[in-house]
Amino acid sequence: MPQLLGHAACKSAMLRVADALEVLRGKWKLAIIVSLLYGTKRFGQISADIPKITDRMLSKELKDLEINQLVKRTIHNTFPVTVEYSLTEHGESLRGIIGELHQWGQKHRDHIIARMQ
């Protein structure tokens, strides 16, 4: 029986991780979120932060992040119209996780480089 409980807990954990990865899947979503962790930005500013992303892909990914309530799109009534993107409170909740990924990425890079020497 304990083995079955362990299996159920493992399945449950994998489901939750899969849900998170589904929301963040793709080449660009995390990069967009990292860009917005540095503050509210306009489309062109986000594009400048992320080399090689096309405007079409950035637009699509921003819409996906908005649908998942991680990014807020604010339209200012100016001439010409100004559109800004920022992280929602829910999006900001990824700050710690991305910080951990950053630290792990640096450790991993150091580990691989040390092994190559």
N, CA, C and O atoms as a MOPAC input file, in Angstrom:
PM7 MOZYME 1SCF
protein

 N      0.80600 1    -1.21500 1     0.00000 1
 C      0.00000 1     0.00000 1     0.00000 1
 C      0.84700 1     1.27700 1     0.00000 1
 O      0.53500 1     2.19300 1    -0.76100 1
 N      1.90800 1     1.38300 1     0.81900 1
 C      2.71200 1     2.60300 1     0.77400 1
 C      3.26700 1     2.88000 1    -0.62600 1
 O      3.40600 1     4.03500 1    -1.02700 1
 N      3.57900 1     1.81700 1    -1.36200 1
 C      4.08900 1     1.98400 1    -2.71300 1
 C      3.02200 1     2.63400 1    -3.60800 1
 O      3.33800 1     3.47200 1    -4.45300 1
 N      1.77800 1     2.24600 1    -3.41600 1
 C      0.69200 1     2.84000 1    -4.18700 1
 C      0.50700 1     4.30700 1    -3.82800 1
 O      0.25700 1     5.14000 1    -4.69900 1
 N      0.63100 1     4.62000 1    -2.53700 1
 C      0.52100 1     6.01700 1    -2.12600 1
 C      1.65700 1     6.83400 1    -2.73500 1
 O      1.45100 1     7.96400 1    -3.17800 1
 N      2.85200 1     6.25700 1    -2.75300 1
 C      3.98900 1     6.93100 1    -3.37500 1
 C      3.75200 1     7.14900 1    -4.85700 1
 O      4.08800 1     8.19900 1    -5.40500 1
 N      3.17200 1     6.15200 1    -5.49800 1
 C      2.86700 1     6.24800 1    -6.92900 1
 C      1.84100 1     7.35500 1    -7.17600 1
 O      1.99300 1     8.14600 1    -8.10700 1
 N      0.81200 1     7.41200 1    -6.35700 1
 C     -0.22300 1     8.43700 1    -6.51500 1
 C      0.36500 1     9.83000 1    -6.29600 1
 O      0.04100 1    10.76900 1    -7.02300 1
 N      1.22200 1     9.95500 1    -5.29900 1
 C      1.85800 1    11.25100 1    -5.02800 1
 C      2.75700 1    11.65700 1    -6.19400 1
 O      2.79600 1    12.82400 1    -6.58500 1
 N      3.47400 1    10.68800 1    -6.73700 1
 C      4.35900 1    10.95600 1    -7.87400 1
 C      3.53900 1    11.40200 1    -9.08800 1
 O      3.89300 1    12.36700 1    -9.76600 1
 N      2.44700 1    10.69300 1    -9.35000 1
 C      1.58100 1    11.05000 1   -10.48200 1
 C      1.01300 1    12.45500 1   -10.31500 1
 O      0.95600 1    13.23700 1   -11.26300 1
 N      0.59500 1    12.75400 1    -9.09000 1
 C      0.04000 1    14.07000 1    -8.79400 1
 C      1.09200 1    15.16000 1    -9.00300 1
 O      0.80300 1    16.21200 1    -9.57400 1
 N      2.30800 1    14.89900 1    -8.53600 1
 C      3.39800 1    15.87000 1    -8.70200 1
 C      3.71200 1    16.06900 1   -10.18100 1
 O      3.90500 1    17.19700 1   -10.63600 1
 N      3.76100 1    14.97600 1   -10.92200 1
 C      4.05800 1    15.08600 1   -12.35600 1
 C      2.97500 1    15.86800 1   -13.08800 1
 O      3.27500 1    16.62600 1   -14.01100 1
 N      1.72400 1    15.69200 1   -12.68700 1
 C      0.62100 1    16.41400 1   -13.31500 1
 C      0.76800 1    17.91800 1   -13.09000 1
 O      0.57800 1    18.71700 1   -14.00800 1
 N      1.10700 1    18.28900 1   -11.86300 1
 C      1.26400 1    19.71600 1   -11.55100 1
 C      2.43400 1    20.32700 1   -12.31700 1
 O      2.33400 1    21.44100 1   -12.83200 1
 N      3.54300 1    19.59200 1   -12.39000 1
 C      4.70500 1    20.07700 1   -13.14700 1
 C      4.34600 1    20.19000 1   -14.62900 1
 O      4.71800 1    21.16000 1   -15.29000 1
 N      3.62900 1    19.20400 1   -15.14300 1
 C      3.20700 1    19.23600 1   -16.54900 1
 C      2.30300 1    20.44200 1   -16.82000 1
 O      2.41600 1    21.07800 1   -17.86800 1
 N      1.40600 1    20.75900 1   -15.87900 1
 C      0.54200 1    21.93700 1   -16.02400 1
 C      1.38400 1    23.20900 1   -16.12900 1
 O      1.13900 1    24.05800 1   -16.98600 1
 N      2.37700 1    23.32900 1   -15.24800 1
 C      3.24100 1    24.51500 1   -15.25700 1
 C      4.02700 1    24.60100 1   -16.56200 1
 O      4.11900 1    25.66700 1   -17.17100 1
 N      4.59100 1    23.47500 1   -16.98200 1
 C      5.37700 1    23.47100 1   -18.21600 1
 C      4.51400 1    23.76100 1   -19.43700 1
 O      4.98900 1    24.36400 1   -20.39900 1
 N      3.26900 1    23.34400 1   -19.41000 1
 C      2.35300 1    23.61100 1   -20.52500 1
 C      2.14200 1    25.12000 1   -20.69300 1
 O      2.12200 1    25.62800 1   -21.81400 1
 N      1.98700 1    25.82400 1   -19.58100 1
 C      1.78000 1    27.27100 1   -19.63300 1
 C      3.04100 1    27.98600 1   -20.12200 1
 O      2.95600 1    28.99800 1   -20.81800 1
 N      4.21600 1    27.45100 1   -19.75300 1
 C      5.48700 1    28.10800 1   -20.06700 1
 C      6.20600 1    27.50200 1   -21.26400 1
 O      7.33200 1    27.89200 1   -21.57400 1
 N      5.56400 1    26.55000 1   -21.94100 1
 C      6.23700 1    25.82400 1   -23.02100 1
 C      6.60200 1    26.75100 1   -24.17500 1
 O      6.00700 1    27.81000 1   -24.37600 1
 N      7.58600 1    26.31200 1   -24.90700 1
 C      8.02600 1    27.07100 1   -26.06400 1
 C      9.36000 1    27.74900 1   -25.81200 1
 O      9.86200 1    27.81000 1   -24.69000 1
 N      9.89300 1    28.23900 1   -26.87300 1
 C     11.22900 1    28.83600 1   -26.86000 1
 C     11.25000 1    30.22700 1   -26.22800 1
 O     12.28700 1    30.65000 1   -25.71700 1
 N     10.13100 1    30.94100 1   -26.25300 1
 C     10.15900 1    32.36800 1   -25.95700 1
 C      9.46800 1    32.81400 1   -24.67600 1
 O      9.77400 1    33.89400 1   -24.17100 1
 N      8.55800 1    32.03100 1   -24.13800 1
 C      7.73600 1    32.51800 1   -23.02100 1
 C      8.56100 1    32.90800 1   -21.79900 1
 O      8.34000 1    33.96800 1   -21.21300 1
 N      9.50900 1    32.05700 1   -21.41300 1
 C     10.32700 1    32.40300 1   -20.24800 1
 C     11.16400 1    33.64600 1   -20.51700 1
 O     11.35200 1    34.47100 1   -19.62300 1
 N     11.66300 1    33.78500 1   -21.72600 1
 C     12.45000 1    34.97500 1   -22.06400 1
 C     11.58900 1    36.23700 1   -21.95100 1
 O     12.05800 1    37.26600 1   -21.46400 1
 N     10.35700 1    36.16300 1   -22.39000 1
 C      9.44300 1    37.30500 1   -22.28400 1
 C      9.18000 1    37.63200 1   -20.82100 1
 O      9.19700 1    38.79900 1   -20.42700 1
 N      8.93900 1    36.60800 1   -20.02200 1
 C      8.69100 1    36.82500 1   -18.59500 1
 C      9.91700 1    37.43900 1   -17.93300 1
 O      9.79100 1    38.36800 1   -17.13400 1
 N     11.10400 1    36.92800 1   -18.25800 1
 C     12.33200 1    37.50100 1   -17.68800 1
 C     12.44600 1    38.97400 1   -18.07700 1
 O     12.77800 1    39.80800 1   -17.23500 1
 N     12.18000 1    39.29900 1   -19.31900 1
 C     12.21400 1    40.69600 1   -19.76000 1
 C     11.27700 1    41.54800 1   -18.90800 1
 O     11.64600 1    42.63800 1   -18.47100 1
 N     10.07300 1    41.05200 1   -18.67400 1
 C      9.08100 1    41.81600 1   -17.91300 1
 C      9.35100 1    41.81900 1   -16.41300 1
 O      8.78900 1    42.64200 1   -15.69000 1
 N     10.19800 1    40.91800 1   -15.93500 1
 C     10.60800 1    40.97500 1   -14.52800 1
 C     11.39600 1    42.25500 1   -14.25000 1
 O     11.51700 1    42.67800 1   -13.10000 1
 N     11.92800 1    42.86700 1   -15.30300 1
 C     12.68500 1    44.11000 1   -15.16200 1
 C     11.80900 1    45.34600 1   -15.33000 1
 O     12.31400 1    46.46700 1   -15.38300 1
 N     10.49900 1    45.14100 1   -15.41400 1
 C      9.58700 1    46.27000 1   -15.43600 1
 C      8.65500 1    46.27800 1   -16.63400 1
 O      8.79000 1    45.48100 1   -17.56300 1
 N      7.71100 1    47.19600 1   -16.58700 1
 C      6.73100 1    47.38900 1   -17.65200 1
 C      7.45500 1    47.83600 1   -18.91900 1
 O      8.34600 1    48.68400 1   -18.87700 1
 N      7.05600 1    47.25000 1   -20.04000 1
 C      7.73100 1    47.56000 1   -21.30300 1
 C      6.74300 1    47.63000 1   -22.45200 1
 O      5.65000 1    47.06500 1   -22.40600 1
 N      7.16600 1    48.34200 1   -23.48100 1
 C      6.42700 1    48.36700 1   -24.73600 1
 C      6.91000 1    47.21700 1   -25.60300 1
 O      7.95300 1    46.61900 1   -25.34000 1
 N      6.14300 1    46.91900 1   -26.63400 1
 C      6.42800 1    45.78700 1   -27.51800 1
 C      7.87200 1    45.82400 1   -28.03900 1
 O      8.58700 1    44.82500 1   -27.97300 1
 N      8.28500 1    46.97000 1   -28.55000 1
 C      9.62400 1    47.10500 1   -29.12000 1
 C     10.73100 1    46.88400 1   -28.10200 1
 O     11.80200 1    46.38000 1   -28.44200 1
 N     10.47400 1    47.26300 1   -26.84400 1
 C     11.47200 1    47.05900 1   -25.79100 1
 C     11.63500 1    45.57600 1   -25.48100 1
 O     12.74900 1    45.09400 1   -25.27700 1
 N     10.52300 1    44.86300 1   -25.44900 1
 C     10.59400 1    43.41400 1   -25.21500 1
 C     11.32400 1    42.76200 1   -26.38100 1
 O     12.19100 1    41.91000 1   -26.18300 1
 N     10.97300 1    43.16100 1   -27.58600 1
 C     11.60900 1    42.61300 1   -28.78500 1
 C     13.11900 1    42.84800 1   -28.76200 1
 O     13.88800 1    41.96300 1   -29.13700 1
 N     13.54600 1    44.02600 1   -28.32800 1
 C     14.97700 1    44.34400 1   -28.25800 1
 C     15.69500 1    43.48800 1   -27.21300 1
 O     16.88000 1    43.19100 1   -27.36200 1
 N     14.98100 1    43.09200 1   -26.15900 1
 C     15.57000 1    42.25100 1   -25.10700 1
 C     15.79500 1    40.81400 1   -25.56500 1
 O     16.63800 1    40.10800 1   -25.01200 1
 N     15.04000 1    40.38100 1   -26.57600 1
 C     15.05100 1    38.96700 1   -26.96500 1
 C     15.53400 1    38.83900 1   -28.40900 1
 O     14.74500 1    38.97200 1   -29.34400 1
 N     16.81800 1    38.58300 1   -28.58900 1
 C     17.34500 1    38.45300 1   -29.95300 1
 C     16.64600 1    37.32800 1   -30.72400 1
 O     16.33100 1    36.27700 1   -30.16500 1
 N     16.41800 1    37.56300 1   -31.97800 1
 C     15.90100 1    36.57600 1   -32.93400 1
 C     14.40700 1    36.29400 1   -32.85200 1
 O     13.89900 1    35.53100 1   -33.67400 1
 N     13.68200 1    36.87000 1   -31.90400 1
 C     12.23300 1    36.63800 1   -31.88700 1
 C     11.59900 1    37.54200 1   -32.94900 1
 O     11.94500 1    38.71700 1   -33.06400 1
 N     10.68000 1    36.98600 1   -33.71200 1
 C      9.98700 1    37.78800 1   -34.71900 1
 C      8.83200 1    38.53300 1   -34.05700 1
 O      8.35100 1    38.12700 1   -32.99900 1
 N      8.39200 1    39.61600 1   -34.67800 1
 C      7.25600 1    40.36900 1   -34.14100 1
 C      6.01100 1    39.49400 1   -34.07000 1
 O      5.24400 1    39.56900 1   -33.11000 1
 N      5.81700 1    38.67100 1   -35.08200 1
 C      4.64400 1    37.78800 1   -35.11200 1
 C      4.66800 1    36.81400 1   -33.93000 1
 O      3.65000 1    36.61100 1   -33.26700 1
 N      5.83300 1    36.21500 1   -33.66900 1
 C      5.94600 1    35.26100 1   -32.56600 1
 C      5.80800 1    35.96800 1   -31.22200 1
 O      5.16100 1    35.44600 1   -30.31400 1
 N      6.40500 1    37.14300 1   -31.08500 1
 C      6.28400 1    37.89000 1   -29.83300 1
 C      4.82200 1    38.21900 1   -29.56600 1
 O      4.35000 1    38.07900 1   -28.43800 1
 N      4.11500 1    38.65000 1   -30.57900 1
 C      2.69300 1    38.96400 1   -30.43500 1
 C      1.89900 1    37.73700 1   -29.99800 1
 O      1.06600 1    37.82000 1   -29.09500 1
 N      2.15500 1    36.61000 1   -30.63300 1
 C      1.45900 1    35.36200 1   -30.29500 1
 C      1.74900 1    34.94500 1   -28.85500 1
 O      0.83500 1    34.58900 1   -28.11200 1
 N      3.01400 1    34.98900 1   -28.46600 1
 C      3.39300 1    34.55000 1   -27.12300 1
 C      2.84300 1    35.49700 1   -26.05800 1
 O      2.42300 1    35.04900 1   -24.99100 1
 N      2.84300 1    36.79500 1   -26.33400 1
 C      2.25600 1    37.74400 1   -25.38600 1
 C      0.76700 1    37.46800 1   -25.19900 1
 O      0.25700 1    37.54400 1   -24.08200 1
 N      0.06900 1    37.15100 1   -26.28600 1
 C     -1.35500 1    36.81800 1   -26.18400 1
 C     -1.56500 1    35.56500 1   -25.33700 1
 O     -2.46900 1    35.52400 1   -24.50300 1
 N     -0.73200 1    34.54100 1   -25.54800 1
 C     -0.83600 1    33.31600 1   -24.74400 1
 C     -0.60000 1    33.61200 1   -23.26700 1
 O     -1.32000 1    33.11000 1   -22.40300 1
 N      0.41100 1    34.42500 1   -22.98100 1
 C      0.71100 1    34.76700 1   -21.59000 1
 C     -0.41200 1    35.60100 1   -20.97600 1
 O     -0.69000 1    35.49000 1   -19.78200 1
 N     -1.04900 1    36.42800 1   -21.78600 1
 C     -2.18600 1    37.22100 1   -21.32400 1
 C     -3.38300 1    36.31200 1   -21.02700 1
 O     -4.05800 1    36.48800 1   -20.01300 1
 N     -3.64500 1    35.35200 1   -21.89800 1
 C     -4.73700 1    34.39300 1   -21.68600 1
 C     -4.53200 1    33.62400 1   -20.38500 1
 O     -5.49000 1    33.34400 1   -19.66400 1
 N     -3.27400 1    33.28400 1   -20.08700 1
 C     -2.96100 1    32.54700 1   -18.86300 1
 C     -2.75900 1    33.46300 1   -17.65900 1
 O     -2.30000 1    33.02100 1   -16.60500 1
 N     -3.10100 1    34.72700 1   -17.81800 1
 C     -3.10000 1    35.72900 1   -16.75600 1
 C     -1.73000 1    35.93500 1   -16.11400 1
 O     -1.62600 1    36.20900 1   -14.91900 1
 N     -0.68400 1    35.79800 1   -16.92700 1
 C      0.67000 1    36.07000 1   -16.45200 1
 C      1.11800 1    37.46700 1   -16.87300 1
 O      1.95600 1    38.08200 1   -16.21400 1
 N      0.55600 1    37.96100 1   -17.97100 1
 C      0.91800 1    39.26900 1   -18.51400 1
 C     -0.33800 1    40.11700 1   -18.66800 1
 O     -1.40000 1    39.63200 1   -19.05700 1
 N     -0.18000 1    41.40400 1   -18.34800 1
 C     -1.27400 1    42.36100 1   -18.51000 1
 C     -0.90800 1    43.31500 1   -19.64300 1
 O      0.20500 1    43.83900 1   -19.69500 1
 N     -1.84200 1    43.52900 1   -20.53300 1
 C     -1.67300 1    44.46800 1   -21.65400 1
 C     -2.47200 1    45.71500 1   -21.32100 1
 O     -3.68200 1    45.64700 1   -21.10100 1
 N     -1.79300 1    46.85500 1   -21.28400 1
 C     -2.44500 1    48.11800 1   -20.95600 1
 C     -2.36900 1    49.04700 1   -22.15900 1
 O     -1.28900 1    49.32400 1   -22.68000 1
 N     -3.52500 1    49.52000 1   -22.58800 1
 C     -3.60600 1    50.44800 1   -23.71800 1
 C     -3.82900 1    51.84800 1   -23.15100 1
 O     -4.80800 1    52.09400 1   -22.44600 1
 N     -2.90900 1    52.76200 1   -23.46500 1
 C     -3.02000 1    54.15000 1   -23.00600 1
 C     -3.64400 1    54.99200 1   -24.11100 1
 O     -3.29900 1    54.86400 1   -25.28500 1
 N     -4.55600 1    55.84200 1   -23.71300 1
 C     -5.27500 1    56.69500 1   -24.66000 1
 C     -4.41400 1    57.90600 1   -25.02100 1
 O     -4.68300 1    59.03000 1   -24.59900 1
 N     -3.38100 1    57.64700 1   -25.80700 1
 C     -2.47900 1    58.70200 1   -26.26300 1
 C     -2.50800 1    58.72100 1   -27.78500 1
 O     -3.12400 1    57.86400 1   -28.41900 1
 N     -1.83500 1    59.70600 1   -28.35700 1
 C     -1.71500 1    59.72200 1   -29.81200 1
 C     -0.24700 1    59.77100 1   -30.16400 1
 O      0.41700 1    60.75100 1   -29.82700 1
 N      0.28700 1    58.77500 1   -30.81800 1
 C     -0.39100 1    57.52100 1   -31.15600 1
 C     -0.64300 1    56.68000 1   -29.90400 1
 O     -0.06500 1    56.92800 1   -28.84500 1
 N     -1.49900 1    55.70200 1   -30.04300 1
 C     -1.85500 1    54.82800 1   -28.92400 1
 C     -0.59400 1    54.13400 1   -28.40800 1
 O      0.23200 1    53.66100 1   -29.18900 1
 N     -0.46000 1    54.08200 1   -27.08900 1
 C      0.67200 1    53.41100 1   -26.45500 1
 C      0.16900 1    52.13800 1   -25.79300 1
 O     -0.82200 1    52.16100 1   -25.06300 1
 N      0.85100 1    51.03200 1   -26.04700 1
 C      0.50300 1    49.75100 1   -25.42900 1
 C      1.69600 1    49.30500 1   -24.59600 1
 O      2.82800 1    49.27400 1   -25.07900 1
 N      1.43200 1    48.96000 1   -23.34100 1
 C      2.48500 1    48.48300 1   -22.44700 1
 C      2.12600 1    47.10600 1   -21.91400 1
 O      0.95500 1    46.75200 1   -21.77300 1
 N      3.16500 1    46.34800 1   -21.62400 1
 C      3.00300 1    45.00500 1   -21.08000 1
 C      3.69800 1    44.94700 1   -19.73100 1
 O      4.78200 1    45.49800 1   -19.54300 1
 N      3.04700 1    44.26500 1   -18.79600 1
 C      3.63100 1    44.07800 1   -17.46900 1
 C      3.19600 1    42.71600 1   -16.94900 1
 O      2.25600 1    42.10700 1   -17.45900 1
 N      3.89200 1    42.25900 1   -15.93500 1
 C      3.49500 1    41.00200 1   -15.30400 1
 C      2.33800 1    41.26100 1   -14.36200 1
 O      2.29800 1    42.28500 1   -13.68000 1
 N      1.41500 1    40.35000 1   -14.32400 1
 C      0.34500 1    40.39900 1   -13.33400 1
 C      0.92400 1    39.91100 1   -12.00600 1
 O      2.07300 1    39.47200 1   -11.94900 1
 N      0.14300 1    39.98700 1   -10.96400 1
 C      0.58300 1    39.44100 1    -9.67200 1
 C      0.88500 1    37.94900 1    -9.82200 1
 O      1.84800 1    37.43400 1    -9.25300 1
 N      0.04700 1    37.27500 1   -10.59200 1
 C      0.25400 1    35.84100 1   -10.85100 1
 C      1.56600 1    35.62300 1   -11.60600 1
 O      2.30300 1    34.68400 1   -11.30500 1
 N      1.86000 1    36.47900 1   -12.58000 1
 C      3.11800 1    36.39900 1   -13.31300 1
 C      4.31100 1    36.68500 1   -12.41400 1
 O      5.34900 1    36.03300 1   -12.52200 1
 N      4.16000 1    37.66100 1   -11.52800 1
 C      5.22500 1    37.99500 1   -10.57300 1
 C      5.53600 1    36.81800 1    -9.65000 1
 O      6.64200 1    36.71700 1    -9.11900 1
 N      4.56100 1    35.92900 1    -9.45900 1
 C      4.80000 1    34.77800 1    -8.57800 1
 C      5.86600 1    33.84100 1    -9.14800 1
 O      6.34800 1    32.95300 1    -8.44600 1
 N      6.23200 1    34.03400 1   -10.40900 1
 C      7.30000 1    33.23200 1   -11.02600 1
 C      8.69300 1    33.77700 1   -10.71800 1
 O      9.68500 1    33.12300 1   -11.04100 1
 N      8.79400 1    34.94200 1   -10.10900 1
 C     10.08700 1    35.58300 1    -9.85200 1
 C     11.04600 1    34.65800 1    -9.09700 1
 O     12.19900 1    34.50700 1    -9.49900 1
 N     10.58800 1    34.04700 1    -8.02200 1
 C     11.44300 1    33.15400 1    -7.23800 1
 C     11.86400 1    31.92300 1    -8.02400 1
 O     13.01500 1    31.49100 1    -7.95000 1
 N     10.93300 1    31.36500 1    -8.77100 1
 C     11.22400 1    30.17500 1    -9.57400 1
 C     12.25800 1    30.50500 1   -10.64500 1
 O     13.18900 1    29.73200 1   -10.87200 1
 N     12.09800 1    31.64400 1   -11.30000 1
 C     13.04900 1    32.04200 1   -12.33600 1
 C     14.40300 1    32.36600 1   -11.71500 1
 O     15.44300 1    32.09800 1   -12.31600 1
 N     14.39100 1    32.93800 1   -10.52200 1
 C     15.64800 1    33.16900 1    -9.80500 1
 C     16.37700 1    31.86600 1    -9.52600 1
 O     17.59600 1    31.78000 1    -9.67400 1
 N     15.62200 1    30.85300 1    -9.12000 1
 C     16.21400 1    29.53000 1    -8.87700 1
 C     16.74800 1    28.92900 1   -10.17400 1
 O     17.83000 1    28.34200 1   -10.18100 1
 N     16.00900 1    29.06800 1   -11.26400 1
 C     16.48200 1    28.58300 1   -12.56600 1
 C     17.76800 1    29.29800 1   -12.97600 1
 O     18.68400 1    28.68200 1   -13.52100 1
 N     17.82700 1    30.59100 1   -12.71100 1
 C     19.02500 1    31.37400 1   -13.02000 1
 C     20.23300 1    30.82700 1   -12.25100 1
 O     21.30200 1    30.61000 1   -12.82100 1
 N     20.04200 1    30.61200 1   -10.95700 1
 C     21.14100 1    30.08600 1   -10.13300 1
 C     21.55300 1    28.69500 1   -10.58500 1
 O     22.74400 1    28.40600 1   -10.70100 1
 N     20.58000 1    27.83400 1   -10.84000 1
 C     20.90100 1    26.48200 1   -11.28900 1
 C     21.61200 1    26.52500 1   -12.63800 1
 O     22.57400 1    25.78800 1   -12.85900 1
 N     21.14500 1    27.37900 1   -13.53300 1
 C     21.76700 1    27.50900 1   -14.84700 1
 C     23.22700 1    27.91700 1   -14.74300 1
 O     24.07300 1    27.40800 1   -15.47800 1
 N     23.52500 1    28.84000 1   -13.82500 1
 C     24.91400 1    29.25600 1   -13.63700 1
 C     25.75100 1    28.11500 1   -13.07200 1
 O     26.87500 1    27.88500 1   -13.51800 1
 N     25.20200 1    27.39800 1   -12.08600 1
 C     25.92500 1    26.24900 1   -11.51000 1
 C     26.15200 1    25.16900 1   -12.56500 1
 O     27.23100 1    24.58100 1   -12.63500 1
 N     25.14800 1    24.91600 1   -13.37000 1
 C     25.26000 1    23.90500 1   -14.42000 1
 C     26.32600 1    24.31100 1   -15.43600 1
 O     27.15200 1    23.49000 1   -15.83600 1
 N     26.30600 1    25.55800 1   -15.84600 1
 C     27.30100 1    26.06500 1   -16.79800 1
 C     28.71000 1    25.90400 1   -16.22100 1
 O     29.61800 1    25.42900 1   -16.90200 1
 N     28.88000 1    26.30800 1   -14.95500 1
 C     30.18800 1    26.17700 1   -14.29500 1
 C     30.61600 1    24.71800 1   -14.21700 1
 O     31.78100 1    24.39300 1   -14.44300 1
 N     29.67000 1    23.84100 1   -13.89600 1
 C     29.94600 1    22.40500 1   -13.78600 1
 C     30.42000 1    21.83800 1   -15.12300 1
 O     31.41700 1    21.11700 1   -15.17500 1
 N     29.71900 1    22.15700 1   -16.18600 1
 C     30.06500 1    21.64500 1   -17.51600 1
 C     31.41900 1    22.19100 1   -17.96700 1
 O     32.24800 1    21.44700 1   -18.49200 1
 N     31.64000 1    23.47700 1   -17.76400 1
 C     32.92000 1    24.07700 1   -18.15800 1
 C     34.06800 1    23.44900 1   -17.37800 1
 O     35.12500 1    23.16900 1   -17.94300 1
 N     33.86600 1    23.22600 1   -16.08200 1
 C     34.91100 1    22.60200 1   -15.25900 1
 C     35.21900 1    21.19200 1   -15.75200 1
 O     36.38100 1    20.78500 1   -15.74900 1
 N     34.22000 1    20.45000 1   -16.16900 1
 C     34.41500 1    19.07900 1   -16.67100 1
 C     35.14300 1    19.06300 1   -18.01400 1
 O     35.83200 1    18.09700 1   -18.34000 1
 N     34.98800 1    20.12700 1   -18.78200 1
 C     35.60800 1    20.18500 1   -20.10500 1
 C     37.09400 1    20.54700 1   -20.03300 1
 O     37.84100 1    20.31200 1   -20.98300 1
 N     37.51100 1    21.11200 1   -18.91900 1
 C     38.91400 1    21.54800 1   -18.79500 1
 C     39.82300 1    20.45600 1   -18.31000 1
 O     41.02500 1    20.67500 1   -18.15800 1

